[in-house]
Amino acid sequence: MFGRVRKRDRRIERLLALLSPGSRPNLNALRDIANAIEPLTLNIKQMGYRLARDLAAALPPDRGGEPSPVALKSSLSTQEAIASAWVAYWCGQLHIPVIYHRKIWELCYVLQSIYNADLIRQGSRGLGFGCGTEPIPSYLAAHGVFVTATDLAPARAASRGWIKGGQHTSANEAFLDHLVGREQFDQQVSLRSVDMNAIPTDLTGFDFCWSICALEHLGSIRNGLAFVENSLRTLRPGGMAVHTTEFNIRDDGPTVDNWDTVAFQRKHLEALADRLEEQGHRVAPFDFSLGEGPLDKFIDLPPYNYDLPACLDEWLGPPVHLKLTINGLVTTCAGLIIHKAPA
C-alpha cells in the first residue's frame, strides 16, 4: 500500500517539475524531452547495427560445407541460429551474406525444413504463399522442383502498398538469374494470384508449402491461424508445411489483432498445435527460447529504414536486427513446422 503511494507521489513530483512557478506548463521542458527522442533512438539503432555487423564480420569464413539434416524445432530467430553452419550453408546457396537479420533466418529456416524432408529434389512440388520477391522459388526451380509461387492479386497488392514497396511477386521479380536460368525457371515455376484467406480448392497434392512473414497480414490472428490449418489441404498425405510469422515475445499482456499486421503469442501457436495434432497432424516441438546473445537482447526501434529520410538511411545503413517493436510490442520471427497426417 505505502509503496504504491510513494510511487504515485514520485510521479506527481515529476509532473510538477514540468510546471512553471505560475502553474503553467513549462513548454521548454516538454520540448527538451521531445527533442531528445530522435537522437536517443538513433543512438540505440546505430550501436545495435554496428554490433551486428562486427559480429557477422567475425564469423569464420567459408563455413558452407555440405548440407546436412538438422533437427529443427518450431522456434524463434536467435543469434545462435544465425551463427550456425546450417544458416551459413543456405546463405552460400542463395549467394547472400550471413548477417544478423531475422529475414535471413526465415529464408534459411524454410530451406532447411524442406531439405530435412528430402524435398529439394527433381520432381517435387512446392507451393509458396505470399512469395513477394524472395529467392526461394528460383532456388528450388534450379534443383528441379516444380513451384507454384503465389501472391495477392496486383490490384489488391497495390492498395496495400506491396508493389510500391517492392514486396510483390511478378514474373520479373520472382526470377533471379544468379540462381537459375530463365528457361528452367519458366519450365519449373508458375505464378498465381491467391488470397490466403480463400485458398482455391484446386491447389492440392503438393509435397510441401511455405510462407514467410505473410500470415500476420491476413487481417486478424484468427485469420492467420485459419490459414495455417487450411494450407494443409493443399498437401498430399504426409506432406509438410513450414510457415514463419511475427511473434510477440510476451504472452501475459496485450498484442496487436484485427489490424494490417498482427502479432501472434505463444498461447495462439500452442492452441493451434493442439488442434492440429488432434486431427492427426504432427507439429515440430516448440522452443520459445529468446536467445542469450547480445543481439537477442537488442530491440530495434522505429523509424525503420523505409521510414527514414534518405540521409539518415544512408548513415545508419540497412537494418540488422532480430527483434523490433511493432506498436510498442517487442516482436521477433517464429517458425512453425507441420507434417500432414498420412493417409
C-alpha positions, 0 to 999 in steps of 0.5 A: 500500500505505502509503496504504491503511494510513494510511487504515485507521489514520485510521479506527481513530483515529476509532473510538477517539475514540468510546471512553471512557478505560475502553474503553467506548463513549462513548454521548454521542458516538454520540448527538451524531452521531445527533442531528445527522442530522435537522437536517443533512438538513433543512438540505440539503432546505430550501436545495435547495427554496428554490433551486428555487423562486427559480429557477422564480420567475425564469423569464420569464413567459408563455413558452407560445407555440405548440407546436412539434416538438422533437427529443427524445432518450431522456434524463434530467430536467435543469434545462435541460429544465425551463427550456425553452419546450417544458416551459413550453408543456405546463405552460400546457396542463395549467394547472400551474406550471413548477417544478423537479420531475422529475414535471413533466418526465415529464408534459411529456416524454410530451406532447411525444413524442406531439405530435412524432408528430402524435398529439394529434389527433381520432381517435387512440388512446392507451393509458396504463399505470399512469395513477394520477391524472395529467392526461394522459388528460383532456388528450388526451380534450379534443383528441379522442383516444380513451384507454384509461387503465389501472391495477392492479386496486383490490384489488391497488392497495390492498395496495400502498398506491396508493389510500391514497396517492392514486396510483390511477386511478378514474373520479373521479380520472382526470377533471379538469374544468379540462381537459375536460368530463365528457361528452367525457371519458366519450365519449373515455376508458375505464378498465381494470384491467391488470397490466403484467406480463400485458398482455391480448392484446386491447389492440392497434392503438393509435397510441401508449402511455405510462407514467410512473414505473410500470415500476420497480414491476413487481417486478424490472428484468427485469420492467420491461424485459419490459414495455417490449418487450411494450407494443409489441404493443399498437401498430399498425405504426409506432406509438410508445411513450414510457415514463419510469422511475427511473434510477440515475445510476451504472452501475459499482456496485450498484442496487436489483432484485427489490424494490417499486421498482427502479432501472434503469442505463444498461447495462439501457436500452442492452441493451434498445435493442439488442434492440429495434432488432434486431427492427426497432424504432427507439429515440430516441438516448440522452443520459445527460447529468446536467445542469450546473445547480445543481439537477442537482447537488442530491440530495434526501434522505429523509424525503420529504414523505409521510414527514414529520410534518405540521409539518415538511411544512408548513415545508419545503413540497412537494418540488422536486427532480430527483434523490433517493436511493432506498436510498442510490442517487442516482436521477433520471427517464429517458425512453425513446422507441420507434417500432414497426417498420412493417409 
